[in-house]
Amino acid sequence: MEVVFSREGPVARMTINRESAYNALNRVVLEKLAELFDELESDQEVLAVVITGAGQKAFAAGADVQEIHEAGKARTALIRRGQEILSKIRHSSKVVIAAVNGYALGGGCELAMACDIRIASENATFGLPEVKLGLMTGYGGSQLLPRLIGAGRAKYVMFTGDRLTAGEACQWGLVERVCSAGSLMEEAMALARKIASNGPFAVRSCKRAIDGGMALPLDESLRFELEIYDGVARSEDAEAGLAAFLEKKKPLFKGK
């Protein structure tokens, strides 16, 4: 099974399970991720998803080079499908956390960037080395990386093909937190549970506001925020949360 799926209440976990191939993203892995995210989109109970790789060496060491080589004239279509699937993950209503446990190179780095939050183990490394193969990123890396770390640093990473350590990635803004390899999954799952304990409708709305507003001029994005806020303010969860706070009780959210 190329992707192992498990669930713990409102938190789901997906593990790319190609350890012998450094969890490279082949067609089967990508299509399984697409299938799982399609299924989760209609599951109102799950709010957060953690994605990681099997073993201790790799999150995902890139796209499957053999498949790309064999695709020949269909190469662009193959990469287009990968970009579509990573865009599906990026646009998911769930909060997606990448628990990066080793190599996150090429398509693996792009997968991590498609997630909302990235937590890395100390031994993790990041990079977009496609230029060393005479190629370039195609799953969204040339657009996502500069939005995370700035254009100059993104060009440095992409033009050289050099790798970043977990510490460098955190310093540059590609990663939100670095922890020991032994505590990575514990920390990632704890973060997912913490997020999932909050008002589901509010969390989903925060994600919509951030992602949708970033592409707009500031004045338009502020109006966009108020539109989303209005829906949250009128929600059952808001009433439950405010009442529980005043009564010094734990709120019971329904996600609507």
C-alpha positions in Angstrom: 0.0 0.0 0.0 1.7 3.2 -1.2 -0.1 5.5 1.2 -1.1 4.3 4.7 -4.2 6.1 6.1 -5.2 6.2 9.7 -7.6 8.4 11.7 -7.8 9.6 15.3 -11.1 11.4 15.8 -10.8 14.8 14.0 -7.2 14.1 12.9 -6.2 12.0 9.9 -2.7 10.8 9.1 -1.3 9.8 5.7 2.1 8.1 5.4 3.8 7.8 2.0 4.9 4.2 2.1 7.7 3.7 -0.4 10.6 3.6 2.0 12.8 1.6 -0.4 12.4 4.3 -3.0 12.8 7.2 -0.5 9.0 7.7 -0.7 9.3 9.1 -4.3 6.0 10.4 -5.6 4.9 8.1 -8.4 1.5 8.0 -10.1 0.1 5.6 -7.6 1.1 7.7 -4.6 -0.2 10.9 -6.1 -3.5 9.4 -7.2 -4.0 7.8 -3.8 -3.4 11.2 -2.1 -6.0 12.7 -4.5 -8.5 9.9 -3.7 -8.0 10.4 0.1 -8.4 14.1 0.0 -11.6 13.8 -2.1 -13.0 11.4 0.5 -12.1 13.7 3.4 -13.6 16.8 1.8 -17.1 15.3 2.5 -16.1 14.2 6.0 -17.1 17.1 8.3 -15.6 15.4 11.4 -11.9 15.5 10.2 -10.4 19.0 10.5 -6.6 18.4 10.4 -4.4 16.0 8.3 -0.8 15.1 8.9 1.3 13.9 5.9 4.6 12.2 6.5 6.9 9.6 4.9 7.7 6.1 6.0 11.0 5.5 7.8 13.6 8.0 9.0 15.3 9.0 5.7 12.7 10.7 3.5 9.5 12.6 3.6 9.5 12.3 -0.2 12.7 12.5 -2.2 11.1 13.9 -5.3 8.9 12.8 -8.2 9.6 9.4 -9.7 12.5 10.1 -12.1 12.0 6.9 -14.0 8.3 7.7 -14.7 9.3 11.2 -15.9 12.0 9.8 -18.1 9.7 7.2 -19.6 6.8 9.7 -20.2 8.6 11.2 -23.2 6.3 13.5 -25.1 3.6 13.0 -22.4 6.0 14.4 -19.8 4.1 17.7 -19.4 0.7 15.9 -19.0 2.3 13.8 -16.3 3.6 16.8 -14.4 0.3 18.7 -14.9 -1.6 15.9 -13.1 0.9 16.1 -10.2 0.3 19.9 -10.0 -3.4 19.4 -10.1 -3.2 16.9 -7.2 -1.0 19.2 -5.1 -3.4 22.1 -5.8 -6.2 19.9 -4.5 -4.2 19.4 -1.3 -3.5 23.1 -1.1 -7.2 24.0 -1.6 -8.5 21.4 0.8 -10.8 22.7 3.6 -8.7 20.7 6.0 -5.6 22.1 7.8 -2.8 20.1 6.3 0.5 19.6 8.3 3.6 18.3 6.7 5.7 16.3 9.2 9.0 16.3 7.3 11.1 13.4 8.5 14.1 13.5 6.0 14.6 14.4 2.4 12.0 16.8 1.0 13.4 17.3 -2.5 11.8 18.3 -5.8 8.2 17.1 -5.8 8.6 16.2 -2.1 9.5 19.8 -1.3 6.6 20.9 -3.4 4.3 18.6 -1.5 5.4 20.1 1.8 4.9 23.6 0.4 1.3 22.6 -0.6 0.6 22.0 3.0 -0.5 24.7 5.4 2.2 24.1 8.1 5.5 22.4 7.9 7.3 20.8 10.9 10.7 19.2 10.3 13.0 16.9 12.1 16.6 18.0 12.6 17.8 15.7 9.9 15.4 17.0 7.3 16.7 18.6 4.1 14.8 20.7 1.5 15.6 21.5 -2.1 14.5 21.9 -5.7 17.3 20.2 -7.6 15.5 19.8 -10.9 18.0 22.0 -12.8 20.7 19.4 -12.2 18.6 17.1 -14.4 18.0 19.8 -17.0 14.5 20.3 -15.8 12.5 22.7 -13.6 9.8 22.5 -11.0 6.3 21.7 -12.3 4.2 20.8 -9.2 4.0 24.5 -8.2 7.5 25.1 -6.7 8.4 28.1 -8.7 5.2 29.9 -7.5 5.0 28.6 -3.9 8.6 28.9 -2.8 8.9 32.7 -3.5 5.6 33.3 -1.7 7.1 31.6 1.4 10.7 32.8 1.4 10.9 35.7 -1.1 11.9 35.8 -4.7 15.7 36.2 -4.2 16.0 33.3 -1.9 13.7 31.2 -4.1 15.9 31.9 -7.1 19.0 31.0 -5.1 17.5 27.6 -4.2 16.1 26.9 -7.7 19.1 28.2 -9.8 21.7 26.3 -7.8 19.8 23.2 -6.9 21.4 23.4 -3.4 19.8 21.9 -0.4 18.7 23.6 2.8 19.1 22.1 6.2 16.1 22.1 8.5 17.6 25.0 10.5 18.1 27.0 7.3 14.7 26.2 6.1 13.2 27.4 9.4 15.3 30.6 9.4 14.2 31.4 5.8 10.5 30.8 6.5 10.0 27.5 4.6 9.5 25.6 7.9 7.5 26.7 11.0 9.2 24.4 13.6 12.2 22.1 13.9 12.3 19.3 16.4 14.2 16.1 17.1 13.5 13.1 14.9 12.2 11.1 17.8 9.6 13.7 18.7 8.5 14.7 15.2 5.3 12.7 14.9 4.3 13.4 18.5 4.7 17.1 17.9 2.9 17.1 14.6 0.0 15.1 15.9 -0.2 17.2 19.1 -0.4 20.3 16.9 -3.1 18.7 14.7 -5.2 17.8 17.8 -4.7 21.3 19.2 -6.0 22.9 16.0 -8.9 20.3 15.8 -10.0 21.3 19.3 -10.9 24.8 18.1 -14.1 25.8 16.4 -14.1 23.9 13.1 -16.1 26.5 11.1 -13.8 29.2 12.4 -10.6 27.3 11.5 -11.8 26.6 8.0 -12.8 30.2 7.6 -9.4 31.4 8.8 -7.8 29.3 6.1 -10.1 30.7 3.4 -9.4 34.2 4.5 -5.6 33.8 4.4 -5.4 31.8 1.2 -8.0 33.9 -0.7 -6.8 37.3 0.6 -3.1 36.9 -0.3 -3.9 37.2 -4.0 -5.8 40.5 -3.5 -4.8 44.1 -2.9 -5.0 45.0 0.8 -8.2 47.0 0.7 -10.0 44.2 -1.2 -8.6 41.5 1.1 -9.9 43.4 4.1 -13.4 43.4 2.6 -13.0 39.7 1.8 -12.1 39.1 5.5 -15.3 40.9 6.6 -17.4 38.8 4.3 -16.0 35.6 5.8 -16.2 37.0 9.3 -19.9 37.7 8.9 -20.5 34.0 8.2 -18.5 33.0 11.3 -20.1 35.6 13.5 -23.6 34.2 12.6 -22.6 30.6 13.1 -23.8 28.2 15.8 -20.2 27.6 16.9 -19.7 31.3 17.6 -22.8 31.4 19.8 -21.6 28.2 21.6 -18.0 29.5 22.1 -19.0 32.9 23.4 -21.6 31.5 25.8 -19.2 28.8 27.1 -16.5 31.5 27.7 -18.9 33.6 29.8 -20.1 30.6 31.7 -16.5 29.3 32.2 -17.3 26.1 30.4 -15.7 24.1 27.6 -17.5 24.9 24.3 -19.2 22.1 22.3 -18.6 23.0 18.6 -20.7 21.5 15.8 -18.8 22.9 12.9 -21.5 25.1 11.6 
